[in-house]
Amino acid sequence: MSFERIQNKSQNGVIQPILTVNGLAMDLYQITMSYAYWKSGKMNDQAVFDLYFRKNPFKGEFTVFAGLEEVVKFLQNFKFSDSDITYLRTVLPEYVEDEFFDYLKNLTAKDVTMYAIDEGTIVFPKEPLIVIEGPLPVVQLMETPLLNLVNYASLVATNAMRFRLAAGPNKTLLEFGLRRAQGPDGALSASRYCYLGGFDGTSNVLAGKLYGIPVKGTHAHAFVTSYTALEDLQFREMKPVDAGKSVDFVDLCLKWQKNMCVIVGFLPDQVSVGELAAFISYAQAFPKGFLALIDTYDVIRSGLPNFCTVAAALSDLGYQSQGIRLDSGDLSYLSKFVRETFQKIATTCQLPWFEDLVIVASNDINEDTIHSLNQQGHQINSFGIGTHLVTCQKQPALGCVYKLVEVNKKPRIKLSEDVEKVTVPGKKFAYRLYGADGNALVDLMQQPDEDPPNVNSRVLCRHPFQESKRAYVIPAKVECLHKVYWKDGQVQAPLPALKDLRTKAIQCCQSLRQDHKRALNPTPYKVSLSANLYTFMHDLWLDSAPIGELS
């Protein structure tokens, strides 16, 4: 992958290097094809390419479209620098004419028009996410960078949305994938598009700075194991929330420990003194945000009693703790045990907020884990998810393709024995038809010169490949999915803030019927062709396919 470092001045005036895809982020065959186009005089041919995918990921029936803003930035910065040209001279054969390199040096995206579906929209197979129109060599050069910018972004945003659906709307989802992501650029992309897909925050501080994503985190096991005794605490004093007279916080915790032995039911000689010291230290540092990792030694015998001891002591000083994190063990059982303990303390100690303390779970969680926890019953408020989220272990790639559908106003079709790989020819746009209940019914692709579907008027929708599959739809609402995002070298439509894209993705997902979103055997969503486009496509198919001969 080739990158160009762009200087980006942040709000505090510090210049930060941001990685963005540049002109050389392409496969070699794009530059060789472009040379062949140029050599044969086709540099001014006008071409249309569709960027789409053939199958939804993760055995699901929906995909979240993401990456469009980066595509627009790519078009804004599309060019070949002097160093790019110098390098290409070493890659291409020595007989390639100097004029071709002059041609490359002067290329920009000013003659390119891009239509796209809004980022954050739920999308489906076969419909073009992006339609690129422009000089054939130029739009051919854009194939790989556009695929690179859309493929992973849409895949991980979809993965995040599936976690959101599994967890439910009221659970907090935190992305913890920085250490497991495919490099720093992959980690930043993951943080950004997981947030777009419905997550609430990230552990990635750089992503928080660059994209405005809320950052979350507590401490690791190393913090706990770095303490062995109360003598490790350099400072014992702590001020109450009203900044009154300091008290010996260690003594206060030890007094509460005696009470907790009776309330919670543990033996003082079983708890780890080092863990207690670590919790005291962390509470002194973050008295208003005390959330402790309690599984370093033993959740029930040590971690939970130590947390409750320190949290109760903090309450004497006017502070309200946040909760605990579980990173191992039987998450269902432990979360219910912890919640019961919190409720007992809330009642016994007259601390009503104690029963609502947050329980965070991590521990290599995947989508199936959450479904299993839901079936077992649990008391977890928040999930911290890393590896399975950002690496998309269920499916490593979305499989977007970039196919030529028109040259000089004449349609092009790619045929294949695999019907899924047959392209829908010609320039086309999609409309989403909604029912009276507000749910999306079908996406309908039409040729540009066809009249849009009308509300409350019957429209025939045809399956792209199966002649007998067709249906009339009377939409209560019609939404044109494609709009012009780039034309004449200028951005033509607003690029919403990331938080607004997140809101759009969640709302768009809510407009799908539940059977399209369920984890097991979801119902396929219908993507159809208008009657005119269906006839046009199949006539061209017959004209383009060789006729066999028997002898």
Secondary structure, DSSP 4 states (H G I P E B T S, - for coil): --EEEEEEE-TTS-EEEEEEE-TT-S-HHHHHHHHHHHHTT-TT-EEEEEEEESS-STT-S-EE---HHHHHHHHHH----HHHHHHHHHHS-TTS-HHHHHHHHT--STT-EEEEEPTT-EE-TTS-SEEEEEEHHHHHHTHHHHHHHHHHHHHHHHHHHHHHHHH-TTSEEEE--GGGSSHHHHHHHHHHHHHHTT--EES-HHHHHHH---B-----HHHHHT--SGGG-S--EE--TT--S-EEHHHHHHHHHHHHIIIII--TTTS-HHHHHHHHHHHHH-TTS-EEE--SS-IIIIIHHHHHHHHHHHHHTT----EEEE-SS-HHHHHHHHHHHHHHHHHHTT-GGGGG-EEEE-SS--HHHHHHHHHH-----EEEE-HHHHS-TT-S---EEEEEEEETTEE-----SSGGG----S--EEEEEE-TTS-EEEEEEE-TTSPPP-TTS-EEEE-SS-TT-EEEE--SEEEE-EEEEEETTEE-S----HHHHHHHHHHHHHTS-HHHH-SSSPPPPEEEE-HHHHHHHHHHHHHHSPPP---
